[in-house]
């Protein structure tokens, strides 16, 4: 693939834009203790949230990470924060998807709304400066059929969790986005955006203040024993623990093979642009919302803090590719939606793994005595933070159920001999992209 180097800024970096303000670090990293009450594997949002909740209740907690703190998805995502907009297949408003039972749907949506409120509370309580702005979201409909499906979704969201959903016909969509790419859409007032790496840094600082033991570059190699007497072997020594929480999400590996077979790690790629004129930025997203879409293979985008740069993310490829390759493809997608950005240069390009599940829902529970929460499905900022806290609450309540997400059947990926390597993604992903393109061509005719 030949790349147009003129789209890259002279200071272009193949790494997350977010790292300019909060680079992954080993701050607070210490030696692994010989024993701890709660052993948390993974220092992302869910792991730190669980650790913070437990430490504030006086528990001895240790968090380990195979990488540097903040090196994985918690500092690589798009920073969108939603309340129920992306809950599973039941109300997505996309193609070929049906509603779940009312009772289950209401429970999931209510808890998703609680997740949005919890992250707001956490940020305020811990004094985390992360550019958190509750400016809402616009979901673009890529076909008229998708737009019609959004009407029912908006009614369900407003009836269940009062998110302030409103249908925007195509004739009015320029009030929300400076683009004619969509056939109308839906706005959600109860949504926001933040700086994900600064959120992670703030949570790490809070855990340190609460007395959590933090150990970076500490890969767990084996877990033996059972509840109350786990024996954990790591690259930095052994540790005994009463409870273990697995909070590895899209980076789940061979340590927990049963869990790994239930999630599909998908690379999500993102670019950031150089600064653009203020009037152009205001034209692109007049109300400063985050933007997402209705197709099977979706994109998400927003203005970065300061409202002068664009961040655009999506599935440029269905395998992990060099940032330069994904940058070129994402640039084409971005300028298809916003032709006025042609000539604006890319300063950063990066990717991270999200954990997708068969039912497109997050899950939490217990497997072989190990607690887990996983399956952010690309919308994990609020939900993973919330579910980490919920896992902690379940431990504090001696295993009593605390979440609607514990009652879901967590299916194994229905691919023969699947062990965690998503070799089939390019096949399925490109087929979905073909269906999306066919529907859009049909709508254009």
Buried (B, 14 or more C-beta within 10 A) or exposed (E): EEBEEEBBBEEBBBBBBBBEBBBBBEBBBEEBBEBBBBBBBBBBBBBBBBBBBBBBEEBBBBBBBBBBBBBBBBBBBBBBBBBBBBBBBBBBBBBEBEEBEEEBBBBBBBBBBBBBEBBBEBBEEBEBEBBBBEBBBBBBBBBBBBBBBBBEBBEBBBEBBEBBBBBBEBEEBEEBBBBEBBBBBBBBBBBBBBBBBBBBBBBBBBBBEBEBBBBBBBBBEEBEEEBEEBEBBBEBEBBBBBBBBBBBBBBBBEBBEEBBBBBBBBBBBBBBBBBBEEEBBBBBBBEBBBBBBBBBBBBBBBBBBEBBBBBBBBBBBBEEBEBBBBBBBBBEBBBEBBEEBEEBBBBBBBBBBBBBBBBBBBBBBBEEEBBBBBBBBBBBBBBBBBBBBBBBBBBBEEEEEBBBBBEBEBEEBEEEEBEBEBEEBEEBBEEBBEBBEEBBEEBEE
